[in-house]
Amino acid sequence: MNGEIFAQLEQKIQNAVDSIEMLKMENEELKAENAQLRQERDEWERRLGGLLDKLRALDETQSDASA
């Protein structure tokens, strides 16, 4: 009986270790994906800022011309 309980406990521990390892790998993948998404967001923000600057410059040019 004790051997059977020990085997069950051993299997549960192994399952937990396997789950932890899978979660660690998934976490690393998600960290990498997050870094890539942040980089893409930064690029979009930079591009959007450039477009906004162009629109402001155009607006100022039009304001100066009408003054």
N, CA, C, O and CB atoms as a CASP TS submission, in Angstrom:
PFRMAT TS
TARGET T0000
AUTHOR 0000-0000-0000
METHOD Language model
MODEL 1
PARENT N/A
ATOM      1  N   MET     1       0.826  -1.198   0.000  1.00  0.00           N
ATOM      2  CA  MET     1       0.000   0.000   0.000  1.00  0.00           C
ATOM      3  C   MET     1       0.867   1.258   0.000  1.00  0.00           C
ATOM      4  O   MET     1       0.597   2.191  -0.756  1.00  0.00           O
ATOM      5  CB  MET     1      -0.938   0.001   1.211  1.00  0.00           C
ATOM      6  N   ASN     2       1.888   1.295   0.825  1.00  0.00           N
ATOM      7  CA  ASN     2       2.746   2.471   0.891  1.00  0.00           C
ATOM      8  C   ASN     2       3.470   2.715  -0.419  1.00  0.00           C
ATOM      9  O   ASN     2       3.645   3.862  -0.828  1.00  0.00           O
ATOM     10  CB  ASN     2       3.749   2.327   2.011  1.00  0.00           C
ATOM     11  N   GLY     3       3.893   1.645  -1.083  1.00  0.00           N
ATOM     12  CA  GLY     3       4.563   1.782  -2.368  1.00  0.00           C
ATOM     13  C   GLY     3       3.649   2.393  -3.406  1.00  0.00           C
ATOM     14  O   GLY     3       4.090   3.197  -4.227  1.00  0.00           O
ATOM     15  N   GLU     4       2.378   2.019  -3.381  1.00  0.00           N
ATOM     16  CA  GLU     4       1.393   2.556  -4.334  1.00  0.00           C
ATOM     17  C   GLU     4       1.151   4.042  -4.079  1.00  0.00           C
ATOM     18  O   GLU     4       1.074   4.822  -5.028  1.00  0.00           O
ATOM     19  CB  GLU     4       0.059   1.777  -4.237  1.00  0.00           C
ATOM     20  N   ILE     5       1.033   4.438  -2.839  1.00  0.00           N
ATOM     21  CA  ILE     5       0.829   5.845  -2.483  1.00  0.00           C
ATOM     22  C   ILE     5       2.059   6.655  -2.881  1.00  0.00           C
ATOM     23  O   ILE     5       1.942   7.764  -3.401  1.00  0.00           O
ATOM     24  CB  ILE     5       0.543   5.999  -0.962  1.00  0.00           C
ATOM     25  N   PHE     6       3.240   6.088  -2.630  1.00  0.00           N
ATOM     26  CA  PHE     6       4.483   6.765  -3.004  1.00  0.00           C
ATOM     27  C   PHE     6       4.563   6.954  -4.520  1.00  0.00           C
ATOM     28  O   PHE     6       4.986   8.010  -4.992  1.00  0.00           O
ATOM     29  CB  PHE     6       5.702   5.967  -2.502  1.00  0.00           C
ATOM     30  N   ALA     7       4.165   5.951  -5.269  1.00  0.00           N
ATOM     31  CA  ALA     7       4.179   6.044  -6.733  1.00  0.00           C
ATOM     32  C   ALA     7       3.212   7.112  -7.225  1.00  0.00           C
ATOM     33  O   ALA     7       3.519   7.853  -8.159  1.00  0.00           O
ATOM     34  CB  ALA     7       3.824   4.690  -7.360  1.00  0.00           C
ATOM     35  N   GLN     8       2.044   7.189  -6.594  1.00  0.00           N
ATOM     36  CA  GLN     8       1.069   8.211  -6.968  1.00  0.00           C
ATOM     37  C   GLN     8       1.605   9.612  -6.666  1.00  0.00           C
ATOM     38  O   GLN     8       1.464  10.532  -7.472  1.00  0.00           O
ATOM     39  CB  GLN     8      -0.260   7.980  -6.228  1.00  0.00           C
ATOM     40  N   LEU     9       2.224   9.756  -5.490  1.00  0.00           N
ATOM     41  CA  LEU     9       2.799  11.034  -5.116  1.00  0.00           C
ATOM     42  C   LEU     9       3.920  11.421  -6.082  1.00  0.00           C
ATOM     43  O   LEU     9       4.018  12.571  -6.510  1.00  0.00           O
ATOM     44  CB  LEU     9       3.322  10.983  -3.677  1.00  0.00           C
ATOM     45  N   GLU    10       4.758  10.446  -6.414  1.00  0.00           N
ATOM     46  CA  GLU    10       5.844  10.684  -7.351  1.00  0.00           C
ATOM     47  C   GLU    10       5.304  11.140  -8.706  1.00  0.00           C
ATOM     48  O   GLU    10       5.860  12.052  -9.319  1.00  0.00           O
ATOM     49  CB  GLU    10       6.692   9.419  -7.514  1.00  0.00           C
ATOM     50  N   GLN    11       4.228  10.514  -9.176  1.00  0.00           N
ATOM     51  CA  GLN    11       3.630  10.886 -10.458  1.00  0.00           C
ATOM     52  C   GLN    11       3.046  12.289 -10.406  1.00  0.00           C
ATOM     53  O   GLN    11       3.190  13.061 -11.355  1.00  0.00           O
ATOM     54  CB  GLN    11       2.546   9.883 -10.852  1.00  0.00           C
ATOM     55  N   LYS    12       2.386  12.624  -9.299  1.00  0.00           N
ATOM     56  CA  LYS    12       1.821  13.974  -9.168  1.00  0.00           C
ATOM     57  C   LYS    12       2.925  15.031  -9.148  1.00  0.00           C
ATOM     58  O   LYS    12       2.783  16.098  -9.746  1.00  0.00           O
ATOM     59  CB  LYS    12       0.967  14.078  -7.886  1.00  0.00           C
ATOM     60  N   ILE    13       4.010  14.731  -8.466  1.00  0.00           N
ATOM     61  CA  ILE    13       5.135  15.664  -8.427  1.00  0.00           C
ATOM     62  C   ILE    13       5.728  15.824  -9.815  1.00  0.00           C
ATOM     63  O   ILE    13       6.047  16.939 -10.227  1.00  0.00           O
ATOM     64  CB  ILE    13       6.211  15.184  -7.436  1.00  0.00           C
ATOM     65  N   GLN    14       5.880  14.732 -10.536  1.00  0.00           N
ATOM     66  CA  GLN    14       6.427  14.801 -11.893  1.00  0.00           C
ATOM     67  C   GLN    14       5.508  15.605 -12.802  1.00  0.00           C
ATOM     68  O   GLN    14       5.978  16.394 -13.622  1.00  0.00           O
ATOM     69  CB  GLN    14       6.635  13.391 -12.466  1.00  0.00           C
ATOM     70  N   ASN    15       4.205  15.410 -12.660  1.00  0.00           N
ATOM     71  CA  ASN    15       3.243  16.188 -13.453  1.00  0.00           C
ATOM     72  C   ASN    15       3.354  17.673 -13.140  1.00  0.00           C
ATOM     73  O   ASN    15       3.282  18.511 -14.039  1.00  0.00           O
ATOM     74  CB  ASN    15       1.808  15.703 -13.190  1.00  0.00           C
ATOM     75  N   ALA    16       3.529  17.998 -11.855  1.00  0.00           N
ATOM     76  CA  ALA    16       3.671  19.397 -11.454  1.00  0.00           C
ATOM     77  C   ALA    16       4.951  19.994 -12.037  1.00  0.00           C
ATOM     78  O   ALA    16       4.938  21.120 -12.532  1.00  0.00           O
ATOM     79  CB  ALA    16       3.672  19.521  -9.918  1.00  0.00           C
ATOM     80  N   VAL    17       6.047  19.254 -11.981  1.00  0.00           N
ATOM     81  CA  VAL    17       7.318  19.723 -12.533  1.00  0.00           C
ATOM     82  C   VAL    17       7.184  19.940 -14.035  1.00  0.00           C
ATOM     83  O   VAL    17       7.653  20.949 -14.563  1.00  0.00           O
ATOM     84  CB  VAL    17       8.454  18.717 -12.232  1.00  0.00           C
ATOM     85  N   ASP    18       6.548  19.001 -14.722  1.00  0.00           N
ATOM     86  CA  ASP    18       6.346  19.141 -16.169  1.00  0.00           C
ATOM     87  C   ASP    18       5.510  20.383 -16.484  1.00  0.00           C
ATOM     88  O   ASP    18       5.809  21.125 -17.420  1.00  0.00           O
ATOM     89  CB  ASP    18       5.662  17.880 -16.743  1.00  0.00           C
ATOM     90  N   SER    19       4.464  20.595 -15.694  1.00  0.00           N
ATOM     91  CA  SER    19       3.605  21.766 -15.902  1.00  0.00           C
ATOM     92  C   SER    19       4.385  23.052 -15.682  1.00  0.00           C
ATOM     93  O   SER    19       4.238  24.009 -16.443  1.00  0.00           O
ATOM     94  CB  SER    19       2.389  21.720 -14.964  1.00  0.00           C
ATOM     95  N   ILE    20       5.207  23.079 -14.653  1.00  0.00           N
ATOM     96  CA  ILE    20       6.012  24.270 -14.365  1.00  0.00           C
ATOM     97  C   ILE    20       6.976  24.542 -15.510  1.00  0.00           C
ATOM     98  O   ILE    20       7.140  25.692 -15.917  1.00  0.00           O
ATOM     99  CB  ILE    20       6.787  24.100 -13.041  1.00  0.00           C
ATOM    100  N   GLU    21       7.609  23.514 -16.029  1.00  0.00           N
ATOM    101  CA  GLU    21       8.541  23.693 -17.151  1.00  0.00           C
ATOM    102  C   GLU    21       7.818  24.217 -18.389  1.00  0.00           C
ATOM    103  O   GLU    21       8.331  25.092 -19.087  1.00  0.00           O
ATOM    104  CB  GLU    21       9.246  22.365 -17.478  1.00  0.00           C
ATOM    105  N   MET    22       6.637  23.688 -18.659  1.00  0.00           N
ATOM    106  CA  MET    22       5.860  24.172 -19.811  1.00  0.00           C
ATOM    107  C   MET    22       5.469  25.635 -19.614  1.00  0.00           C
ATOM    108  O   MET    22       5.532  26.427 -20.554  1.00  0.00           O
ATOM    109  CB  MET    22       4.592  23.304 -20.020  1.00  0.00           C
ATOM    110  N   LEU    23       5.065  25.995 -18.395  1.00  0.00           N
ATOM    111  CA  LEU    23       4.690  27.375 -18.116  1.00  0.00           C
ATOM    112  C   LEU    23       5.889  28.309 -18.232  1.00  0.00           C
ATOM    113  O   LEU    23       5.749  29.442 -18.693  1.00  0.00           O
ATOM    114  CB  LEU    23       4.073  27.483 -16.727  1.00  0.00           C
ATOM    115  N   LYS    24       7.054  27.848 -17.822  1.00  0.00           N
ATOM    116  CA  LYS    24       8.261  28.662 -17.968  1.00  0.00           C
ATOM    117  C   LYS    24       8.561  28.923 -19.445  1.00  0.00           C
ATOM    118  O   LYS    24       8.891  30.045 -19.829  1.00  0.00           O
ATOM    119  CB  LYS    24       9.464  27.971 -17.293  1.00  0.00           C
ATOM    120  N   MET    25       8.443  27.879 -20.268  1.00  0.00           N
ATOM    121  CA  MET    25       8.690  28.046 -21.704  1.00  0.00           C
ATOM    122  C   MET    25       7.670  28.992 -22.316  1.00  0.00           C
ATOM    123  O   MET    25       8.022  29.854 -23.121  1.00  0.00           O
ATOM    124  CB  MET    25       8.650  26.687 -22.425  1.00  0.00           C
ATOM    125  N   GLU    26       6.414  28.833 -21.939  1.00  0.00           N
ATOM    126  CA  GLU    26       5.364  29.699 -22.460  1.00  0.00           C
ATOM    127  C   GLU    26       5.614  31.144 -22.021  1.00  0.00           C
ATOM    128  O   GLU    26       5.412  32.079 -22.797  1.00  0.00           O
ATOM    129  CB  GLU    26       3.974  29.216 -21.983  1.00  0.00           C
ATOM    130  N   ASN    27       6.051  31.316 -20.781  1.00  0.00           N
ATOM    131  CA  ASN    27       6.350  32.649 -20.271  1.00  0.00           C
ATOM    132  C   ASN    27       7.464  33.302 -21.079  1.00  0.00           C
ATOM    133  O   ASN    27       7.377  34.487 -21.401  1.00  0.00           O
ATOM    134  CB  ASN    27       6.738  32.581 -18.793  1.00  0.00           C
ATOM    135  N   GLU    28       8.505  32.553 -21.409  1.00  0.00           N
ATOM    136  CA  GLU    28       9.599  33.094 -22.209  1.00  0.00           C
ATOM    137  C   GLU    28       9.122  33.486 -23.602  1.00  0.00           C
ATOM    138  O   GLU    28       9.526  34.521 -24.133  1.00  0.00           O
ATOM    139  CB  GLU    28      10.735  32.080 -22.312  1.00  0.00           C
ATOM    140  N   GLU    29       8.265  32.663 -24.191  1.00  0.00           N
ATOM    141  CA  GLU    29       7.714  32.985 -25.508  1.00  0.00           C
ATOM    142  C   GLU    29       6.882  34.260 -25.443  1.00  0.00           C
ATOM    143  O   GLU    29       6.963  35.112 -26.328  1.00  0.00           O
ATOM    144  CB  GLU    29       6.861  31.819 -26.036  1.00  0.00           C
ATOM    145  N   LEU    30       6.085  34.381 -24.389  1.00  0.00           N
ATOM    146  CA  LEU    30       5.248  35.571 -24.243  1.00  0.00           C
ATOM    147  C   LEU    30       6.082  36.815 -23.985  1.00  0.00           C
ATOM    148  O   LEU    30       5.730  37.899 -24.451  1.00  0.00           O
ATOM    149  CB  LEU    30       4.248  35.378 -23.115  1.00  0.00           C
ATOM    150  N   LYS    31       7.172  36.683 -23.256  1.00  0.00           N
ATOM    151  CA  LYS    31       8.066  37.822 -23.048  1.00  0.00           C
ATOM    152  C   LYS    31       8.654  38.290 -24.374  1.00  0.00           C
ATOM    153  O   LYS    31       8.741  39.490 -24.634  1.00  0.00           O
ATOM    154  CB  LYS    31       9.193  37.455 -22.066  1.00  0.00           C
ATOM    155  N   ALA    32       9.055  37.340 -25.207  1.00  0.00           N
ATOM    156  CA  ALA    32       9.625  37.691 -26.513  1.00  0.00           C
ATOM    157  C   ALA    32       8.567  38.361 -27.391  1.00  0.00           C
ATOM    158  O   ALA    32       8.846  39.359 -28.055  1.00  0.00           O
ATOM    159  CB  ALA    32      10.190  36.430 -27.220  1.00  0.00           C
ATOM    160  N   GLU    33       7.371  37.816 -27.389  1.00  0.00           N
ATOM    161  CA  GLU    33       6.284  38.402 -28.181  1.00  0.00           C
ATOM    162  C   GLU    33       5.956  39.806 -27.670  1.00  0.00           C
ATOM    163  O   GLU    33       5.719  40.720 -28.459  1.00  0.00           O
ATOM    164  CB  GLU    33       5.022  37.500 -28.131  1.00  0.00           C
ATOM    165  N   ASN    34       5.944  39.967 -26.364  1.00  0.00           N
ATOM    166  CA  ASN    34       5.660  41.265 -25.773  1.00  0.00           C
ATOM    167  C   ASN    34       6.713  42.292 -26.183  1.00  0.00           C
ATOM    168  O   ASN    34       6.380  43.431 -26.510  1.00  0.00           O
ATOM    169  CB  ASN    34       5.594  41.152 -24.249  1.00  0.00           C
ATOM    170  N   ALA    35       7.966  41.891 -26.167  1.00  0.00           N
ATOM    171  CA  ALA    35       9.042  42.797 -26.579  1.00  0.00           C
ATOM    172  C   ALA    35       8.868  43.214 -28.031  1.00  0.00           C
ATOM    173  O   ALA    35       9.057  44.381 -28.374  1.00  0.00           O
ATOM    174  CB  ALA    35      10.415  42.135 -26.381  1.00  0.00           C
ATOM    175  N   GLN    36       8.508  42.263 -28.880  1.00  0.00           N
ATOM    176  CA  GLN    36       8.297  42.581 -30.292  1.00  0.00           C
ATOM    177  C   GLN    36       7.113  43.532 -30.461  1.00  0.00           C
ATOM    178  O   GLN    36       7.184  44.482 -31.240  1.00  0.00           O
ATOM    179  CB  GLN    36       8.067  41.294 -31.105  1.00  0.00           C
ATOM    180  N   LEU    37       6.034  43.279 -29.738  1.00  0.00           N
ATOM    181  CA  LEU    37       4.862  44.149 -29.842  1.00  0.00           C
ATOM    182  C   LEU    37       5.164  45.559 -29.329  1.00  0.00           C
ATOM    183  O   LEU    37       4.681  46.545 -29.886  1.00  0.00           O
ATOM    184  CB  LEU    37       3.687  43.548 -29.062  1.00  0.00           C
ATOM    185  N   ARG    38       5.959  45.646 -28.276  1.00  0.00           N
ATOM    186  CA  ARG    38       6.342  46.970 -27.770  1.00  0.00           C
ATOM    187  C   ARG    38       7.175  47.716 -28.802  1.00  0.00           C
ATOM    188  O   ARG    38       7.006  48.920 -28.995  1.00  0.00           O
ATOM    189  CB  ARG    38       7.124  46.842 -26.449  1.00  0.00           C
ATOM    190  N   GLN    39       8.070  46.996 -29.460  1.00  0.00           N
ATOM    191  CA  GLN    39       8.896  47.621 -30.491  1.00  0.00           C
ATOM    192  C   GLN    39       8.020  48.109 -31.649  1.00  0.00           C
ATOM    193  O   GLN    39       8.219  49.210 -32.163  1.00  0.00           O
ATOM    194  CB  GLN    39       9.969  46.627 -31.004  1.00  0.00           C
ATOM    195  N   GLU    40       7.058  47.291 -32.051  1.00  0.00           N
ATOM    196  CA  GLU    40       6.151  47.698 -33.125  1.00  0.00           C
ATOM    197  C   GLU    40       5.323  48.909 -32.704  1.00  0.00           C
ATOM    198  O   GLU    40       5.111  49.823 -33.500  1.00  0.00           O
ATOM    199  CB  GLU    40       5.226  46.535 -33.518  1.00  0.00           C
ATOM    200  N   ARG    41       4.853  48.917 -31.453  1.00  0.00           N
ATOM    201  CA  ARG    41       4.068  50.053 -30.955  1.00  0.00           C
ATOM    202  C   ARG    41       4.912  51.321 -30.957  1.00  0.00           C
ATOM    203  O   ARG    41       4.440  52.385 -31.356  1.00  0.00           O
ATOM    204  CB  ARG    41       3.535  49.769 -29.533  1.00  0.00           C
ATOM    205  N   ASP    42       6.153  51.206 -30.514  1.00  0.00           N
ATOM    206  CA  ASP    42       7.037  52.369 -30.509  1.00  0.00           C
ATOM    207  C   ASP    42       7.242  52.911 -31.921  1.00  0.00           C
ATOM    208  O   ASP    42       7.268  54.124 -32.128  1.00  0.00           O
ATOM    209  CB  ASP    42       8.387  52.008 -29.882  1.00  0.00           C
ATOM    210  N   GLU    43       7.385  52.015 -32.884  1.00  0.00           N
ATOM    211  CA  GLU    43       7.550  52.424 -34.277  1.00  0.00           C
ATOM    212  C   GLU    43       6.300  53.144 -34.783  1.00  0.00           C
ATOM    213  O   GLU    43       6.395  54.172 -35.454  1.00  0.00           O
ATOM    214  CB  GLU    43       7.856  51.203 -35.162  1.00  0.00           C
ATOM    215  N   TRP    44       5.125  52.594 -34.455  1.00  0.00           N
ATOM    216  CA  TRP    44       3.872  53.245 -34.861  1.00  0.00           C
ATOM    217  C   TRP    44       3.729  54.617 -34.207  1.00  0.00           C
ATOM    218  O   TRP    44       3.294  55.572 -34.850  1.00  0.00           O
ATOM    219  CB  TRP    44       2.665  52.362 -34.498  1.00  0.00           C
ATOM    220  N   GLU    45       4.097  54.714 -32.927  1.00  0.00           N
ATOM    221  CA  GLU    45       4.018  56.004 -32.243  1.00  0.00           C
ATOM    222  C   GLU    45       4.967  57.017 -32.889  1.00  0.00           C
ATOM    223  O   GLU    45       4.617  58.186 -33.051  1.00  0.00           O
ATOM    224  CB  GLU    45       4.351  55.841 -30.745  1.00  0.00           C
ATOM    225  N   ARG    46       6.158  56.564 -33.255  1.00  0.00           N
ATOM    226  CA  ARG    46       7.115  57.447 -33.908  1.00  0.00           C
ATOM    227  C   ARG    46       6.570  57.930 -35.251  1.00  0.00           C
ATOM    228  O   ARG    46       6.652  59.115 -35.575  1.00  0.00           O
ATOM    229  CB  ARG    46       8.462  56.731 -34.103  1.00  0.00           C
ATOM    230  N   ARG    47       6.016  57.007 -36.022  1.00  0.00           N
ATOM    231  CA  ARG    47       5.474  57.373 -37.337  1.00  0.00           C
ATOM    232  C   ARG    47       4.275  58.312 -37.199  1.00  0.00           C
ATOM    233  O   ARG    47       4.137  59.280 -37.947  1.00  0.00           O
ATOM    234  CB  ARG    47       5.064  56.112 -38.116  1.00  0.00           C
ATOM    235  N   LEU    48       3.416  58.007 -36.230  1.00  0.00           N
ATOM    236  CA  LEU    48       2.243  58.859 -35.996  1.00  0.00           C
ATOM    237  C   LEU    48       2.673  60.253 -35.556  1.00  0.00           C
ATOM    238  O   LEU    48       2.103  61.252 -35.994  1.00  0.00           O
ATOM    239  CB  LEU    48       1.316  58.230 -34.935  1.00  0.00           C
ATOM    240  N   GLY    49       3.679  60.315 -34.690  1.00  0.00           N
ATOM    241  CA  GLY    49       4.204  61.609 -34.263  1.00  0.00           C
ATOM    242  C   GLY    49       4.722  62.407 -35.441  1.00  0.00           C
ATOM    243  O   GLY    49       4.506  63.617 -35.508  1.00  0.00           O
ATOM    244  N   GLY    50       5.405  61.751 -36.378  1.00  0.00           N
ATOM    245  CA  GLY    50       5.897  62.426 -37.576  1.00  0.00           C
ATOM    246  C   GLY    50       4.758  62.976 -38.415  1.00  0.00           C
ATOM    247  O   GLY    50       4.835  64.093 -38.927  1.00  0.00           O
ATOM    248  N   LEU    51       3.700  62.187 -38.554  1.00  0.00           N
ATOM    249  CA  LEU    51       2.542  62.666 -39.319  1.00  0.00           C
ATOM    250  C   LEU    51       1.867  63.838 -38.627  1.00  0.00           C
ATOM    251  O   LEU    51       1.453  64.796 -39.280  1.00  0.00           O
ATOM    252  CB  LEU    51       1.533  61.536 -39.524  1.00  0.00           C
ATOM    253  N   LEU    52       1.755  63.765 -37.315  1.00  0.00           N
ATOM    254  CA  LEU    52       1.145  64.879 -36.579  1.00  0.00           C
ATOM    255  C   LEU    52       1.979  66.147 -36.713  1.00  0.00           C
ATOM    256  O   LEU    52       1.432  67.241 -36.850  1.00  0.00           O
ATOM    257  CB  LEU    52       0.979  64.515 -35.096  1.00  0.00           C
ATOM    258  N   ASP    53       3.290  66.003 -36.676  1.00  0.00           N
ATOM    259  CA  ASP    53       4.165  67.156 -36.870  1.00  0.00           C
ATOM    260  C   ASP    53       3.958  67.774 -38.246  1.00  0.00           C
ATOM    261  O   ASP    53       3.931  68.997 -38.383  1.00  0.00           O
ATOM    262  CB  ASP    53       5.628  66.752 -36.689  1.00  0.00           C
ATOM    263  N   LYS    54       3.815  66.937 -39.258  1.00  0.00           N
ATOM    264  CA  LYS    54       3.570  67.451 -40.614  1.00  0.00           C
ATOM    265  C   LYS    54       2.239  68.187 -40.690  1.00  0.00           C
ATOM    266  O   LYS    54       2.136  69.236 -41.326  1.00  0.00           O
ATOM    267  CB  LYS    54       3.592  66.304 -41.636  1.00  0.00           C
ATOM    268  N   LEU    55       1.223  67.629 -40.038  1.00  0.00           N
ATOM    269  CA  LEU    55      -0.087  68.290 -40.045  1.00  0.00           C
ATOM    270  C   LEU    55      -0.035  69.618 -39.300  1.00  0.00           C
ATOM    271  O   LEU    55      -0.648  70.592 -39.737  1.00  0.00           O
ATOM    272  CB  LEU    55      -1.152  67.379 -39.417  1.00  0.00           C
ATOM    273  N   ARG    56       0.686  69.675 -38.185  1.00  0.00           N
ATOM    274  CA  ARG    56       0.825  70.931 -37.444  1.00  0.00           C
ATOM    275  C   ARG    56       1.555  71.975 -38.287  1.00  0.00           C
ATOM    276  O   ARG    56       1.172  73.145 -38.313  1.00  0.00           O
ATOM    277  CB  ARG    56       1.578  70.697 -36.117  1.00  0.00           C
ATOM    278  N   ALA    57       2.599  71.544 -38.968  1.00  0.00           N
ATOM    279  CA  ALA    57       3.358  72.464 -39.818  1.00  0.00           C
ATOM    280  C   ALA    57       2.464  72.982 -40.941  1.00  0.00           C
ATOM    281  O   ALA    57       2.506  74.165 -41.280  1.00  0.00           O
ATOM    282  CB  ALA    57       4.617  71.768 -40.401  1.00  0.00           C
ATOM    283  N   LEU    58       1.661  72.097 -41.514  1.00  0.00           N
ATOM    284  CA  LEU    58       0.743  72.509 -42.582  1.00  0.00           C
ATOM    285  C   LEU    58      -0.284  73.494 -42.045  1.00  0.00           C
ATOM    286  O   LEU    58      -0.604  74.483 -42.704  1.00  0.00           O
ATOM    287  CB  LEU    58       0.033  71.283 -43.199  1.00  0.00           C
ATOM    288  N   ASP    59      -0.798  73.230 -40.854  1.00  0.00           N
ATOM    289  CA  ASP    59      -1.777  74.117 -40.227  1.00  0.00           C
ATOM    290  C   ASP    59      -1.159  75.481 -39.942  1.00  0.00           C
ATOM    291  O   ASP    59      -1.801  76.509 -40.162  1.00  0.00           O
ATOM    292  CB  ASP    59      -2.316  73.495 -38.927  1.00  0.00           C
ATOM    293  N   GLU    60       0.097  75.501 -39.448  1.00  0.00           N
ATOM    294  CA  GLU    60       0.761  76.767 -39.183  1.00  0.00           C
ATOM    295  C   GLU    60       0.997  77.547 -40.475  1.00  0.00           C
ATOM    296  O   GLU    60       0.862  78.770 -40.507  1.00  0.00           O
ATOM    297  CB  GLU    60       2.085  76.528 -38.460  1.00  0.00           C
ATOM    298  N   THR    61       1.349  76.833 -41.528  1.00  0.00           N
ATOM    299  CA  THR    61       1.574  77.485 -42.821  1.00  0.00           C
ATOM    300  C   THR    61       0.277  78.121 -43.304  1.00  0.00           C
ATOM    301  O   THR    61       0.283  79.246 -43.803  1.00  0.00           O
ATOM    302  CB  THR    61       2.107  76.471 -43.870  1.00  0.00           C
ATOM    303  N   GLN    62      -0.818  77.413 -43.158  1.00  0.00           N
ATOM    304  CA  GLN    62      -2.099  77.956 -43.590  1.00  0.00           C
ATOM    305  C   GLN    62      -2.523  79.109 -42.714  1.00  0.00           C
ATOM    306  O   GLN    62      -3.114  80.068 -43.212  1.00  0.00           O
ATOM    307  CB  GLN    62      -3.165  76.880 -43.583  1.00  0.00           C
ATOM    308  N   SER    63      -2.240  79.051 -41.417  1.00  0.00           N
ATOM    309  CA  SER    63      -2.579  80.146 -40.503  1.00  0.00           C
ATOM    310  C   SER    63      -1.772  81.382 -40.829  1.00  0.00           C
ATOM    311  O   SER    63      -2.298  82.495 -40.798  1.00  0.00           O
ATOM    312  CB  SER    63      -2.341  79.733 -39.048  1.00  0.00           C
ATOM    313  N   ASP    64      -0.483  81.198 -41.144  1.00  0.00           N
ATOM    314  CA  ASP    64       0.375  82.332 -41.509  1.00  0.00           C
ATOM    315  C   ASP    64      -0.069  82.967 -42.824  1.00  0.00           C
ATOM    316  O   ASP    64      -0.007  84.186 -42.986  1.00  0.00           O
ATOM    317  CB  ASP    64       1.835  81.880 -41.617  1.00  0.00           C
ATOM    318  N   ALA    65      -0.511  82.140 -43.748  1.00  0.00           N
ATOM    319  CA  ALA    65      -0.921  82.654 -45.052  1.00  0.00           C
ATOM    320  C   ALA    65      -2.215  83.459 -44.962  1.00  0.00           C
ATOM    321  O   ALA    65      -2.406  84.408 -45.723  1.00  0.00           O
ATOM    322  CB  ALA    65      -1.093  81.505 -46.036  1.00  0.00           C
ATOM    323  N   SER    66      -3.086  83.099 -44.057  1.00  0.00           N
ATOM    324  CA  SER    66      -4.360  83.810 -43.935  1.00  0.00           C
ATOM    325  C   SER    66      -4.258  85.036 -43.040  1.00  0.00           C
ATOM    326  O   SER    66      -5.186  85.843 -42.977  1.00  0.00           O
ATOM    327  CB  SER    66      -5.422  82.879 -43.398  1.00  0.00           C
ATOM    328  N   ALA    67      -3.150  85.174 -42.360  1.00  0.00           N
ATOM    329  CA  ALA    67      -2.995  86.327 -41.459  1.00  0.00           C
ATOM    330  C   ALA    67      -2.559  87.573 -42.133  1.00  0.00           C
ATOM    331  O   ALA    67      -2.395  88.603 -41.480  1.00  0.00           O
ATOM    332  CB  ALA    67      -2.037  86.019 -40.403  1.00  0.00           C
TER
END
